[in-house]
Amino acid sequence: MFFGLFEGKAAKAWREETIRTINDASYRFDIKKKKSISKNVLQRILRLLEEIENLSARDKKEIMFQRIDEIAKERRQNINNLQFDNPKWVEVAMTESFFNMYSGHFGKKLAQEAVMVIYWCRTNLSEKEIDKLVKNSSLPKDKIFGDKL
């Protein structure tokens, strides 16, 4: 009757965690580190998008969950006393957030909101740097960023 009006706790938690990570990274790091994090996160996202391009929904889902497991393990391996001050941990955490949100497992609304990670990365890179990343991928720019970014 009212399906889709409410989202689960997990979706809300991923959104809140992603926003917190983005906000922390925005004020904790200087421009150089933010550029580095942004570039690495976008490269990881592009690799995933290339990997799932033109696959069936079942195959996409399988690959997404494999990549989510891998990135979650990597994030746990990078936990140390610095955590939010550790650029590597932040990079992996943002990538993990994007993968989980984009997977669709937590709902279509959250999947669409995954672009917040891409948007943060774009705000820290020049158009020339973004074009270079896109050129090194097999995907067209509008396929990666859509017409909203």
TORVEXRO-566789 format. One record per residue: x, y, z of N, C-alpha, C, O, CB in turn; residue in three letters. Coordinates in steps of 0.1 Angstrom, whole numbers, padded with zeros to 4 digits, always signed. Glycine has a CB too. Example, Ala and Ser with C-alpha at 12.3 -4.5 7.8 and 13.67 -1.06 7.14 Angstrom:
+0132-0057+0078+0123-0045+0078+0132-0033+0078+0142-0033+0085+0113-0045+0090ala
+0128-0022+0071+0137-0011+0071+0129+0000+0079+0134+0011+0080+0141-0006+0057ser
***
This chain:
+0008-0012+0000+0000+0000+0000+0009+0013+0000+0007+0021-0009-0009+0000+0012met
+0018+0014+0009+0027+0025+0010+0041+0021+0009+0050+0027+0015+0025+0033+0023phe
+0044+0012+0000+0057+0007-0002+0066+0017-0008+0062+0025-0016+0057-0006-0011phe
+0078+0018-0003+0088+0027-0008+0088+0041-0002+0096+0049-0005+0086+0029-0023gly
+0079+0043+0007+0078+0056+0014+0088+0058+0025+0093+0069+0028+0064+0059+0019leu
+0092+0046+0031+0101+0046+0042+0114+0039+0038+0113+0029+0031+0095+0041+0055phe
+0125+0043+0043+0137+0036+0040+0142+0030+0053+0139+0034+0064+0148+0045+0034glu
+0150+0020+0052+0155+0012+0063+0166+0020+0071+0172+0030+0066+0160-0001+0059gly
+0169+0014+0083+0179+0020+0091+0193+0019+0085+0201+0028+0086+0180+0013+0105lys
+0195+0009+0077+0209+0007+0071+0211+0018+0060+0222+0023+0059+0210-0007+0064ala
+0201+0021+0053+0202+0032+0043+0205+0045+0049+0213+0053+0045+0189+0033+0034ala
+0198+0048+0060+0200+0061+0067+0214+0061+0073+0221+0071+0073+0190+0062+0078lys
+0219+0049+0078+0232+0049+0084+0243+0051+0073+0252+0058+0076+0234+0035+0091ala
+0241+0045+0061+0251+0047+0051+0251+0062+0046+0262+0068+0044+0248+0038+0039trp
+0240+0068+0045+0239+0082+0041+0246+0091+0052+0255+0099+0048+0224+0087+0039arg
+0243+0089+0064+0249+0097+0075+0264+0094+0076+0271+0104+0078+0242+0093+0088glu
+0268+0082+0075+0283+0079+0075+0290+0085+0063+0301+0091+0065+0285+0064+0075glu
+0284+0085+0052+0290+0091+0040+0291+0106+0042+0302+0112+0039+0282+0088+0027thr
+0281+0113+0046+0281+0127+0048+0291+0131+0059+0299+0140+0057+0267+0132+0053ile
+0292+0123+0069+0302+0126+0080+0316+0124+0075+0325+0133+0077+0300+0116+0092arg
+0318+0114+0067+0332+0112+0061+0336+0123+0052+0347+0128+0052+0333+0098+0054thr
+0326+0127+0043+0329+0138+0034+0331+0151+0041+0341+0158+0038+0317+0140+0024ile
+0323+0154+0051+0325+0166+0059+0339+0166+0066+0346+0176+0067+0314+0168+0069asn
+0342+0155+0073+0355+0154+0080+0366+0156+0070+0376+0164+0073+0356+0140+0086asp
+0366+0150+0058+0376+0151+0048+0378+0166+0044+0389+0171+0041+0374+0142+0037ala
+0366+0172+0043+0366+0186+0038+0374+0196+0047+0380+0205+0042+0352+0191+0036ser
+0373+0193+0060+0380+0203+0069+0393+0197+0075+0401+0205+0080+0371+0207+0080tyr
+0395+0184+0074+0408+0179+0080+0420+0180+0071+0431+0180+0075+0405+0164+0083arg
+0417+0180+0058+0429+0179+0048+0431+0192+0040+0421+0199+0038+0426+0167+0039phe
+0443+0194+0037+0446+0205+0028+0443+0201+0014+0439+0190+0011+0461+0209+0029asp
+0444+0211+0005+0440+0210-0009+0447+0198-0016+0441+0190-0023+0442+0223-0017ile
+0460+0197-0013+0468+0186-0020+0463+0172-0016+0462+0164-0024+0483+0188-0016lys
+0460+0170-0003+0455+0157+0001+0441+0154-0004+0438+0143-0007+0456+0156+0017lys
+0433+0165-0004+0419+0163-0009+0420+0159-0024+0412+0151-0029+0411+0176-0007lys
+0429+0165-0032+0430+0162-0046+0434+0147-0047+0429+0140-0055+0441+0171-0052lys
+0444+0143-0039+0449+0129-0040+0438+0119-0036+0436+0109-0043+0461+0127-0030ser
+0430+0122-0025+0419+0113-0021+0409+0113-0033+0404+0102-0036+0413+0118-0008ile
+0405+0125-0038+0395+0126-0048+0399+0118-0061+0391+0110-0066+0393+0140-0052ser
+0411+0119-0065+0416+0112-0077+0416+0097-0074+0411+0090-0083+0431+0116-0080lys
+0420+0092-0063+0420+0078-0060+0406+0072-0059+0403+0061-0064+0428+0075-0048asn
+0397+0080-0053+0383+0075-0051+0377+0074-0065+0370+0064-0068+0375+0084-0042val
+0378+0084-0073+0373+0084-0087+0378+0073-0095+0371+0066-0102+0375+0098-0094leu
+0391+0070-0094+0397+0059-0101+0391+0046-0097+0388+0038-0106+0412+0059-0099gln
+0389+0044-0085+0382+0032-0080+0368+0031-0085+0364+0020-0089+0383+0031-0064arg
+0361+0042-0084+0347+0042-0089+0346+0039-0104+0338+0031-0108+0340+0055-0086ile
+0355+0045-0111+0355+0043-0126+0358+0028-0129+0352+0022-0138+0366+0052-0133leu
+0368+0022-0122+0371+0008-0124+0359-0001-0122+0356-0010-0129+0383+0003-0115arg
+0351+0002-0111+0339-0006-0108+0329-0004-0119+0323-0013-0124+0333-0001-0095leu
+0326+0009-0123+0317+0012-0134+0320+0005-0147+0312+0000-0154+0315+0027-0136leu
+0333+0005-0150+0338-0002-0162+0335-0017-0161+0331-0024-0171+0353+0001-0165glu
+0338-0022-0149+0337-0037-0147+0322-0042-0149+0320-0053-0154+0342-0040-0134glu
+0313-0034-0144+0299-0038-0145+0291-0033-0157+0280-0037-0159+0292-0033-0132ile
+0298-0025-0165+0292-0020-0178+0287-0032-0186+0295-0041-0189+0301-0011-0185glu
+0275-0031-0191+0269-0041-0201+0268-0055-0195+0267-0065-0203+0278-0041-0213asn
+0268-0056-0182+0265-0070-0176+0250-0071-0172+0243-0061-0171+0274-0072-0163leu
+0246-0083-0171+0233-0086-0166+0231-0081-0152+0241-0079-0145+0229-0101-0168ser
+0219-0079-0148+0216-0074-0134+0222-0084-0124+0227-0080-0114+0201-0072-0132ala
+0221-0097-0127+0226-0107-0117+0241-0106-0116+0247-0107-0105+0222-0121-0122arg
+0248-0105-0128+0262-0104-0128+0267-0091-0121+0277-0091-0114+0268-0105-0142asp
+0260-0080-0124+0264-0068-0117+0263-0069-0102+0272-0065-0095+0254-0056-0122lys
+0252-0075-0097+0250-0076-0083+0261-0085-0077+0266-0082-0066+0236-0083-0080lys
+0265-0096-0084+0275-0104-0079+0288-0097-0078+0295-0098-0067+0277-0117-0088glu
+0292-0090-0088+0305-0082-0088+0304-0071-0077+0314-0069-0070+0307-0076-0102ile
+0293-0064-0076+0292-0054-0066+0294-0059-0052+0302-0053-0045+0278-0047-0067met
+0288-0070-0049+0290-0076-0036+0305-0081-0033+0310-0080-0022+0280-0087-0033phe
+0311-0086-0044+0325-0090-0043+0334-0077-0040+0342-0077-0031+0330-0097-0056gln
+0331-0067-0047+0339-0054-0045+0336-0048-0032+0345-0042-0025+0336-0044-0056arg
+0324-0049-0027+0320-0043-0014+0328-0051-0003+0333-0045+0006+0305-0044-0012ile
+0328-0064-0004+0335-0072+0006+0350-0069+0006+0356-0067+0016+0334-0087+0003asp
+0356-0067-0006+0370-0064-0007+0373-0050-0001+0383-0049+0006+0375-0064-0022glu
+0365-0040-0004+0368-0027+0001+0365-0026+0016+0372-0018+0023+0359-0016-0007ile
+0356-0034+0021+0353-0034+0035+0365-0040+0043+0369-0035+0053+0340-0042+0039ala
+0371-0050+0037+0383-0056+0043+0395-0046+0043+0402-0045+0053+0387-0069+0036lys
+0396-0039+0032+0407-0029+0030+0405-0018+0040+0415-0013+0046+0407-0024+0016glu
+0393-0013+0042+0390-0003+0052+0394-0007+0066+0400+0000+0074+0375+0002+0052arg
+0390-0020+0070+0393-0025+0083+0408-0026+0085+0413-0024+0096+0387-0038+0085arg
+0416-0029+0074+0430-0030+0075+0437-0017+0077+0448-0016+0082+0436-0037+0062gln
+0430-0006+0073+0436+0007+0074+0432+0015+0086+0435+0026+0088+0432+0015+0062asn
+0424+0008+0095+0420+0014+0108+0433+0015+0117+0439+0005+0119+0409+0007+0115ile
+0435+0027+0122+0446+0029+0132+0442+0041+0140+0431+0046+0139+0460+0031+0125asn
+0451+0045+0148+0448+0056+0157+0445+0069+0150+0439+0079+0156+0459+0059+0167asn
+0449+0071+0138+0446+0083+0130+0433+0083+0124+0426+0093+0123+0457+0084+0119leu
+0428+0071+0120+0415+0069+0113+0411+0081+0104+0415+0081+0092+0404+0067+0123gln
+0403+0091+0109+0398+0101+0100+0409+0111+0096+0407+0118+0086+0387+0109+0108phe
+0421+0111+0103+0432+0119+0098+0441+0111+0089+0451+0117+0084+0440+0124+0110asp
+0438+0099+0086+0445+0091+0077+0439+0091+0063+0428+0086+0060+0446+0076+0082asn
+0446+0098+0053+0440+0100+0040+0436+0086+0033+0426+0085+0026+0450+0107+0031pro
+0445+0076+0035+0442+0063+0029+0429+0057+0035+0421+0052+0027+0454+0053+0032lys
+0427+0058+0048+0414+0053+0054+0402+0061+0048+0392+0055+0045+0415+0054+0069trp
+0403+0074+0047+0392+0082+0042+0389+0078+0028+0378+0077+0024+0396+0097+0043val
+0400+0076+0020+0398+0072+0006+0390+0059+0005+0381+0058-0003+0412+0071-0001glu
+0394+0050+0013+0388+0036+0013+0373+0037+0018+0364+0031+0013+0396+0026+0021val
+0372+0045+0029+0358+0047+0035+0349+0054+0025+0337+0049+0023+0359+0056+0047ala
+0353+0064+0017+0345+0070+0007+0341+0060-0004+0330+0060-0009+0351+0083+0001met
+0351+0053-0008+0349+0043-0019+0339+0032-0014+0329+0028-0021+0362+0036-0023thr
+0340+0028-0002+0331+0018+0004+0317+0024+0005+0307+0017+0001+0336+0013+0018glu
+0316+0036+0009+0303+0043+0009+0296+0043-0004+0285+0039-0006+0304+0057+0015ser
+0304+0047-0014+0298+0048-0028+0294+0034-0033+0283+0032-0037+0309+0053-0038phe
+0302+0024-0031+0299+0010-0035+0286+0005-0029+0277+0000-0035+0311+0000-0032phe
+0285+0007-0015+0273+0003-0008+0261+0010-0013+0250+0004-0015+0275+0004+0007asn
+0262+0023-0014+0250+0031-0018+0246+0028-0032+0234+0027-0035+0254+0046-0016met
+0256+0027-0041+0253+0025-0055+0248+0011-0058+0241+0009-0068+0266+0027-0063tyr
+0251+0002-0049+0247-0012-0052+0232-0014-0053+0227-0024-0060+0252-0021-0041ser
+0224-0005-0048+0209-0007-0049+0204-0015-0038+0192-0017-0036+0206-0012-0062gly
+0212-0022-0030+0208-0031-0019+0200-0023-0009+0192-0029-0002+0220-0038-0013his
+0203-0011-0007+0196-0003+0003+0185+0006-0002+0180+0015+0005+0206+0005+0011phe
+0181+0004-0015+0171+0011-0021+0175+0021-0032+0187+0025-0033+0164+0020-0011gly
+0166+0024-0041+0169+0032-0053+0173+0046-0049+0181+0052-0055+0157+0032-0062lys
+0166+0052-0039+0169+0065-0035+0183+0067-0030+0190+0076-0034+0159+0070-0023lys
+0188+0058-0022+0202+0058-0017+0211+0056-0029+0222+0062-0029+0204+0048-0006leu
+0208+0047-0038+0216+0045-0050+0218+0057-0058+0229+0060-0063+0210+0033-0059ala
+0208+0065-0059+0208+0078-0067+0217+0088-0059+0223+0097-0065+0194+0083-0069gln
+0217+0087-0046+0224+0097-0038+0239+0094-0037+0247+0101-0031+0218+0097-0024glu
+0243+0082-0042+0257+0079-0042+0266+0089-0049+0278+0090-0047+0259+0065-0049ala
+0259+0097-0058+0267+0107-0065+0273+0118-0056+0281+0126-0060+0258+0114-0075val
+0269+0118-0043+0275+0128-0034+0290+0125-0033+0297+0135-0031+0268+0127-0020met
+0294+0113-0034+0308+0110-0033+0315+0115-0045+0326+0121-0044+0310+0094-0031val
+0309+0113-0057+0315+0117-0069+0315+0133-0069+0325+0139-0074+0307+0112-0082ile
+0305+0139-0065+0304+0154-0064+0315+0159-0056+0322+0169-0060+0290+0158-0059tyr
+0318+0153-0044+0328+0158-0035+0342+0157-0042+0350+0166-0042+0329+0150-0022trp
+0344+0146-0049+0356+0144-0056+0358+0154-0067+0369+0160-0069+0357+0130-0063cys
+0347+0157-0075+0348+0167-0085+0351+0181-0080+0358+0188-0087+0335+0167-0093arg
+0346+0184-0069+0348+0198-0063+0363+0200-0060+0367+0211-0058+0339+0200-0051thr
+0370+0189-0058+0384+0190-0054+0394+0188-0066+0406+0188-0064+0388+0180-0044asn
+0389+0186-0078+0397+0184-0090+0393+0194-0101+0382+0199-0101+0395+0170-0095leu
+0403+0197-0109+0400+0206-0120+0394+0198-0131+0394+0186-0131+0414+0213-0125ser
+0388+0206-0140+0382+0199-0152+0392+0191-0160+0389+0181-0165+0374+0209-0161glu
+0404+0196-0161+0415+0190-0168+0419+0176-0161+0421+0166-0168+0428+0199-0168lys
+0419+0177-0148+0422+0164-0140+0411+0154-0142+0414+0142-0143+0424+0167-0125glu
+0399+0159-0142+0388+0150-0144+0388+0144-0158+0386+0132-0160+0374+0157-0142ile
+0390+0152-0168+0391+0148-0182+0402+0137-0183+0400+0127-0191+0394+0159-0191asp
+0413+0139-0176+0424+0129-0177+0419+0115-0171+0422+0105-0177+0436+0134-0170lys
+0412+0116-0160+0407+0103-0154+0397+0097-0164+0397+0084-0166+0400+0106-0141leu
+0388+0105-0170+0378+0099-0179+0385+0093-0191+0381+0083-0196+0368+0110-0183val
+0395+0100-0196+0402+0095-0208+0409+0082-0206+0409+0073-0215+0413+0105-0212lys
+0413+0079-0193+0419+0067-0190+0409+0056-0187+0413+0044-0185+0428+0068-0178asn
+0396+0059-0188+0386+0049-0186+0380+0046-0200+0382+0053-0209+0375+0053-0176ser
+0372+0036-0200+0365+0032-0213+0351+0038-0213+0343+0034-0223+0365+0017-0215ser
+0347+0046-0204+0334+0051-0203+0334+0066-0207+0343+0073-0204+0328+0050-0189leu
+0323+0070-0214+0321+0084-0217+0318+0092-0205+0312+0087-0195+0310+0086-0228pro
+0322+0105-0205+0320+0114-0193+0306+0115-0189+0303+0114-0177+0325+0128-0197lys
+0296+0116-0198+0282+0117-0194+0277+0104-0188+0268+0104-0180+0274+0121-0206asp
+0283+0093-0191+0279+0080-0185+0284+0079-0171+0277+0073-0162+0285+0068-0194lys
+0295+0085-0168+0301+0085-0155+0294+0095-0146+0290+0092-0135+0316+0088-0155ile
+0293+0108-0151+0288+0118-0142+0274+0122-0145+0268+0129-0137+0297+0130-0144phe
+0268+0117-0156+0254+0121-0159+0253+0136-0162+0263+0143-0164+0245+0118-0147gly
+0241+0140-0164+0239+0154-0167+0237+0163-0155+0235+0175-0157+0227+0155-0177asp
+0237+0157-0143+0234+0165-0131+0247+0171-0126+0247+0180-0118+0227+0156-0121lys
+0258+0166-0130+0271+0170-0125+0279+0177-0136+0290+0182-0134+0280+0159-0118leu
***
